[in-house]
Amino acid sequence: MSSPCFVTQEATEEILLRVTNVCAECYDDIKEGDMIHYDMQNYRYLCQRCQEELCEKMNDECEIVEEESAGLFG
């Protein structure tokens, strides 16, 4: 799923060695050649699965929209 909230790229050896080799959300290993997504709002790399899950929760302004639920006073 493409989104203006993320920069999608292939994981390179340089990224894995200098920045991260795990997803910032689920901590699964990222391997060279995997498609990874840089979350420009939170400055982190995400795996494909976490990016898709986060993208479903975001609006067009890249803000997370919480589902309305019965709260303490609701």
N, C-alpha and C positions, 0 to 999 in steps of 0.2 A: 504494500500500500504506500503510495507516494504522498508526501506531505511537505508543505513549506516549513514545517516546524523542525525538520530533521535534514541533515546532510547525509546521504547514503554513499558509502564507498566500500571498497574491498579491503579487508584487513590485510595489512602488509606487515612484513617483519619489523619495519621501523615503528609502526604504531604499537605492535605487540611488545616490543622491547622498551620503548620510551614512554608510552602513555599507559596502556593497560592490556591485559590479556584475559580479562573477565568482564562480563556484562555488569554494569553498575546497578542493575535492578535485581537480577536473579542470581548473579555470581557464577553463572555457567561459564565454562572455558570458551574463549574465542580462539579459533584456529586461523592460521594464515589462509587466505582465500575466502573466508566467510564474508557474507555481506553484513556490514555493521552500520549503525545509524547514530550520528552525533546529535544529541538532544541540545538544541541551541538555547533553550530556556534554562536548562539545569546544568549545562556544560559537562556532559557525560556521554559515554558510548554505551549503546544498547544493542542486544542481539535482535534478530528479526522478530522473534516471538514477542519480546517485551515491547518493541517499538509498535507492533501492530496493536497490542492490548492498550498501550498508552494513547495511540492515535484515535482509537474508538472513544476515548473519554474526553478528547480535546475538541474545542470549538475552532472556528476559523482564525481566531487570534492566538492560537496555541495555548489557550488557558484550559486547565482541567475543569470540566463541568461535573460537579457532583450530582448524583441522583438525589432527588428530594426524598427524604425519609422522615419518619416521625421521630423528632428529636425529643429532648428532655421536656420542652415546653410546647411540643406540637401535637 
